[in-house]
């Protein structure tokens, strides 16, 4: 065995429930590299799965609001379009008090998720929301969650819709004539 390799206490034998076999030392050293793609993909966050875990209880799996619309929908919501910092700020700090979504008034609490979710998880969830159910929201850039978190790190209370609209106004809807 070459000097710079440690001694193999198992002599290249690998045993399992089905068989015992020997692998050359070189193969044993590179075997972990076969699993790198699986490790890398596990590290990437799946927005749909995370949404199902953290958001669907209130916003429903289809984004239409749970309990027959008792909670605000995300599908088709004007709050998703426009400046992506708005949705990041809502997820990080929560939302308190009255809010109008798609012409319907809601007055519920959305708890802040910034303490529970990592930046890459928030990004994955919001990219899922921004691109699902007919939404055409902007993709969340790689460092935006970190940037927004730092910008509002001193904030200790959930947002109100008035505060958010002052910082991040909703896009104005075009009239039929403006669309011509």
C-alpha positions as CSV (number, residue, x, y, z in Angstrom):
1,X,0.0,0.0,0.0
2,X,1.4,3.5,-0.8
3,X,2.9,5.3,2.2
4,X,0.6,8.3,2.1
5,X,-2.6,6.3,2.5
6,X,-3.6,5.1,6.0
7,X,-3.7,1.4,6.6
8,X,-7.1,-0.2,5.7
9,X,-8.2,-2.1,8.9
10,X,-10.9,-4.0,6.9
11,X,-8.5,-5.0,4.1
12,X,-10.8,-3.6,1.4
13,X,-13.7,-5.8,2.5
14,X,-17.1,-4.3,2.6
15,X,-19.9,-6.4,4.0
16,X,-23.7,-6.0,3.9
17,X,-26.7,-8.2,4.3
18,X,-26.5,-9.5,0.8
19,X,-22.8,-10.1,0.1
20,X,-19.2,-9.5,1.1
21,X,-16.9,-8.1,-1.5
22,X,-13.5,-6.5,-1.9
23,X,-12.9,-3.1,-3.4
24,X,-9.5,-1.8,-4.5
25,X,-8.3,0.9,-2.2
26,X,-8.5,3.5,-5.0
27,X,-12.2,2.8,-5.5
28,X,-12.8,3.0,-1.7
29,X,-11.3,6.5,-1.7
30,X,-13.5,7.8,-4.5
31,X,-16.7,6.1,-3.5
32,X,-18.0,9.1,-1.5
33,X,-17.7,11.2,-4.7
34,X,-20.5,9.2,-6.2
35,X,-22.8,10.6,-3.6
36,X,-21.9,14.3,-4.1
37,X,-24.8,15.0,-6.5
38,X,-27.3,13.7,-4.0
39,X,-25.7,15.7,-1.2
40,X,-25.7,18.9,-3.4
41,X,-29.4,18.5,-4.4
42,X,-30.4,17.8,-0.8
43,X,-28.7,21.1,0.2
44,X,-30.8,23.0,-2.4
45,X,-34.1,24.0,-0.9
46,X,-37.3,22.8,-2.5
47,X,-39.7,25.7,-2.4
48,X,-42.8,23.6,-3.0
49,X,-42.0,21.3,-0.2
50,X,-41.1,24.1,2.2
51,X,-44.2,26.0,1.2
52,X,-46.3,22.9,2.0
53,X,-44.6,22.5,5.4
54,X,-44.6,26.2,6.5
55,X,-47.3,28.1,4.6
56,X,-50.1,25.8,3.3
57,X,-51.9,25.5,6.7
58,X,-53.0,29.2,6.2
59,X,-52.6,29.9,2.5
60,X,-53.6,26.4,1.3
61,X,-51.7,24.0,-1.0
62,X,-53.2,25.7,-4.1
63,X,-52.5,29.2,-2.8
64,X,-56.1,30.1,-2.6
65,X,-56.3,30.6,1.2
66,X,-57.2,27.8,3.6
67,X,-60.7,27.2,5.1
68,X,-62.5,28.3,1.9
69,X,-60.7,31.6,1.7
70,X,-60.7,32.5,5.4
71,X,-57.0,33.3,5.0
72,X,-55.6,35.6,2.3
73,X,-54.8,33.9,-1.1
74,X,-51.4,34.1,-2.6
75,X,-52.6,32.8,-6.0
76,X,-53.2,35.8,-8.2
77,X,-52.5,38.2,-5.3
78,X,-51.4,41.7,-6.2
79,X,-49.1,41.6,-3.2
80,X,-47.0,39.0,-5.0
81,X,-46.4,41.2,-8.1
82,X,-44.0,44.1,-8.1
83,X,-41.1,44.7,-5.7
84,X,-40.0,41.3,-4.3
85,X,-38.7,43.1,-1.2
86,X,-42.3,43.4,-0.1
87,X,-42.9,39.7,0.1
88,X,-39.5,39.1,1.8
89,X,-40.3,41.7,4.4
90,X,-43.7,40.1,5.1
91,X,-42.2,36.7,5.6
92,X,-39.4,37.9,7.8
93,X,-41.4,40.2,10.1
94,X,-45.0,39.0,9.7
95,X,-48.2,41.1,9.0
96,X,-50.6,42.5,11.5
97,X,-54.1,44.1,11.1
98,X,-56.3,44.7,8.2
99,X,-55.2,44.0,4.6
100,X,-57.1,43.9,1.4
101,X,-56.2,41.1,-1.0
102,X,-57.9,40.8,-4.4
103,X,-60.8,43.0,-3.2
104,X,-61.5,41.1,0.0
105,X,-60.7,42.5,3.5
106,X,-58.8,40.3,6.0
107,X,-57.8,41.1,9.6
108,X,-55.5,38.3,10.7
109,X,-52.0,37.8,12.1
110,X,-49.3,36.4,10.0
111,X,-46.5,35.5,12.4
112,X,-43.0,36.5,11.5
113,X,-41.0,33.6,10.0
114,X,-37.5,35.3,10.0
115,X,-36.5,33.6,13.3
116,X,-37.6,30.1,12.1
117,X,-36.5,30.0,8.5
118,X,-33.0,30.5,7.0
119,X,-32.5,32.9,4.1
120,X,-32.3,30.1,1.5
121,X,-35.5,28.6,2.7
122,X,-37.4,31.9,2.5
123,X,-35.9,32.5,-1.0
124,X,-37.0,29.0,-2.1
125,X,-40.5,29.4,-0.7
126,X,-41.0,32.9,-2.3
127,X,-39.7,31.8,-5.6
128,X,-42.2,29.0,-5.5
129,X,-45.0,31.4,-4.6
130,X,-43.9,34.0,-7.2
131,X,-43.9,31.4,-10.0
132,X,-47.0,29.3,-9.0
133,X,-50.8,29.5,-9.6
134,X,-50.5,32.0,-12.4
135,X,-48.4,34.5,-10.4
136,X,-45.8,36.4,-12.3
137,X,-43.7,37.8,-9.4
138,X,-40.1,38.6,-9.8
139,X,-37.6,35.9,-8.9
140,X,-35.9,36.5,-5.5
141,X,-32.2,37.2,-6.2
142,X,-29.7,35.2,-4.2
143,X,-28.8,37.8,-1.6
144,X,-32.1,39.7,-1.4
145,X,-33.4,37.9,1.8
146,X,-30.1,38.7,3.6
147,X,-30.2,42.3,2.4
148,X,-33.8,42.8,3.5
149,X,-33.1,41.0,6.8
150,X,-30.2,43.4,7.5
151,X,-32.2,46.5,6.4
152,X,-35.0,45.8,8.9
153,X,-33.1,44.0,11.6
154,X,-34.1,46.5,14.2
155,X,-37.8,46.0,13.5
156,X,-39.5,44.3,16.4
157,X,-43.1,44.2,15.3
158,X,-45.0,42.8,12.4
159,X,-45.7,45.1,9.5
160,X,-49.1,46.8,8.8
161,X,-50.4,46.9,5.3
162,X,-50.2,50.7,5.4
163,X,-46.4,50.6,6.3
164,X,-45.7,48.1,3.5
165,X,-47.7,50.0,0.9
166,X,-45.8,53.2,1.8
167,X,-42.4,51.4,1.3
168,X,-43.5,49.1,-1.5
169,X,-46.6,50.4,-3.4
170,X,-48.7,47.8,-5.3
171,X,-48.5,48.0,-9.0
172,X,-51.3,50.0,-10.5
173,X,-53.7,48.0,-12.7
174,X,-53.9,49.1,-16.3
175,X,-57.3,49.9,-17.7
176,X,-58.5,48.2,-20.9
177,X,-57.6,51.4,-22.8
178,X,-54.1,51.5,-21.4
179,X,-53.6,47.9,-22.6
180,X,-54.3,48.8,-26.2
